[in-house]
Amino acid sequence: MKNKINSNKHLNPSSFDSLRVERVEKEILFEDNHLLIINKKPGELSQGDNTGDISLIESLKEFIKIRDQKLGNVFLGLIHRLDRPTSGILVFAKTSKALSRMNDLFKTREVKKAYWAIVEGKPESQSGRLEHYLKKNPKNNKVTVYTKPTQEAKLAILEYKFLGNLDNYSLLEVDLFTGRSHQIRSQLSFMGHAIKGDLKYGAKRSNPDGSISLHARKISFIHPVKKEEINIIAPPPNEKIWQDCLKFAD
């Protein structure tokens, strides 16, 4: 089935008008002179790829240039990424100093991230820790999960907690201890609970818009320059099943 996620390939990033600027501003969760944190929508591309579609980093640079009336180039560094069909928190650095320091925080695992995942079925345990070894095949952009150390496979660790029932689905909160490609998607699928809409990892059916029901919900870290604690929570997509999840929020 062809992915139905809307493409913005034909968007001219220089054609921002006041309405488009306003739309971007609604997705900003935090901003200062050093960082820009947004609530990424499913279908948006974090950074450029072989599709040629306009990426978020390109659009945000143009947004900042127009909003702040900058004449020269805008510096914006992508610190981490989210898969295209995934939604939620995405952090950008507005200075080279912030980019370098945030990269260090991610490498030393001083950034805490939590995700919401709507999965098929209900786990037997209310909570658990998953430790696997993941190996990605670049040809099909898919991860294989192993239970024992395997050549070229990387250790992947997460913990999950059951938050509530959603008819035939469950809402899980997932804490990542490693940041492997497709980690949550592959590990939950291997556990027997594929993420809603994630056909690549065994979901029974796709979501109407081609998204998967995985949302980067929370992030916590010490600001790389101001040394203040930053805690961000991103509202889930404006869809009924996601809105139903809010009754399980802390």
MOGI-V55234 format. One record per run of one state. SS is the DSSP state (H for helix, E for strand, - for the rest). FROM is the first residue (numbers start at 1). LEN is the number of residues. If there is no record, write none. Layout:
{{SS,FROM,LEN} {SS,FROM,LEN}}
This chain:
{{-,1,12} {H,13,3} {-,16,2} {H,18,9} {-,27,1} {E,28,4} {-,32,3} {E,35,6} {-,41,15} {H,56,12} {-,68,9} {E,77,2} {-,79,8} {E,87,7} {-,94,2} {H,96,12} {-,108,4} {E,112,9} {-,121,6} {E,127,11} {-,138,4} {E,142,5} {-,147,7} {E,154,13} {-,167,2} {E,169,8} {-,177,6} {H,183,8} {-,191,4} {E,195,1} {-,196,3} {H,199,3} {-,202,12} {E,214,9} {-,223,6} {E,229,5} {-,234,6} {H,240,9} {-,249,2}}
